[in-house]
Every structure is written in structure tokens, then in C-alpha cells.
Amino acid sequence: MKDFSTIDGDEGILLLVVDVQEKLLNVIPEKQKVLTSIIRLIKFANHTDIDILLTEQYPKGLGRTIETIKKLIAREPFAKTTFSAIGAEGLMTKIEELGINNIIVCGIEAHICVQQTVIDLTNRGYRVYIPIDSISSRNNQDKSVAINRMEHAGGIISTTESVIYEFIKDSKHPCFKEIVKLIK
């Protein structure tokens, strides 16, 4: 049986940012805290050359990814109408092309798109990490239940800072000094 407790950078890692769109973000309590955690993950990924993929839920109706996030990610978002990100046209093909086994999932809403994405990815055999400070829902009960469901489905519950340190493993990591600045 695989060890699902720690990130193995040698097996490839991806950051998947789910639906950080204005109309969704505006209804999230403590949205600035969630946004700060998501931005830390994106900057961490950019410093360490981790691929980042981005989704948008029905952008025609919900708008585009907020500019703060969009300007940090080089790739265009995958538009979707399905709640699970894996239903976005081309997303799974891209993940398979990257040859990764570890996926960090962040975004909104925790109990809908994030949860369905995590469950679908774990069912496909990926190690999925969910930094709970980088996901949210309109109400805390939905978020709490979603975290529980994702964990029971095989998702690895963590925090942004824990995931970052788990990936770099050692203070001798070439990007350590830059990464510490992101966290402090």
C-alpha cells in the first residue's frame, strides 16, 4: 500500500486552483484569509516550478478568476460547468501529460466544487492534499462537513504552511529563503 501521508516531490506535484471567481469569493466569510493562503500556494508553486492549473465555474455567469490570482498564473483557466474540476474539457488530459501523482487542491466552494474534485481525483488514484486554510464555503458547517468527507475519501487534510514545508523537506532546499518570506 502506498504511503499517503507525505508529499513525494519525485512523483510530481501540481497545484489545482478551483473557481476563485469574484461572484463566488464575495460570499465567503473571511475571504481575505482564504485568498492570502491561495496566493501563498501559488507563489510557492511559482518559486519551485510546480505546475499550476486553474478552473472557472461557468465563467459566463459567475465571471472570471479574480485579477489578483490570474496575474500570478501563466496558464489560461479551464472553463467548466461540471462541479468537479475533472469535468473541465482538457484538464485531465493535461494532468496526465504532466505525469504527476500529488495534487494540492485549493479554492471555493469547499462543499461543492472542491469536494467533488478531491473525491474524483482520489478515486483515480492521485494523492490529494487539501490545505484547509485555502478552501472555504459560504457557511462553516458546509466547509466542516466537506473536510470530513474529503478526508474519508482519501484526501490528506493539512494547512498551507504544512504542505509547503512538507514539499521542501529541508532548509537546504534551493528556494527555502524565498519560501520563508512567503510564509512570514
Secondary structure, DSSP 8 states (H G I E B T S, - for coil): ----SS--GGG-EEEEEE--BHHHHTTSTTHHHHHHHHHHHHHHHHHTT-EEEEEEESHHHH--B-HHHHTT--S--EEESSSSGGGSTTHHHHHHHHT--EEEEEEE-IIIIIHHHHHHHHHTT-EEEEEGGGEE-SSHHHHHHHHHHHHHTT-EEE-HHHHHHHHH-STTSTTHHHHHHHH-
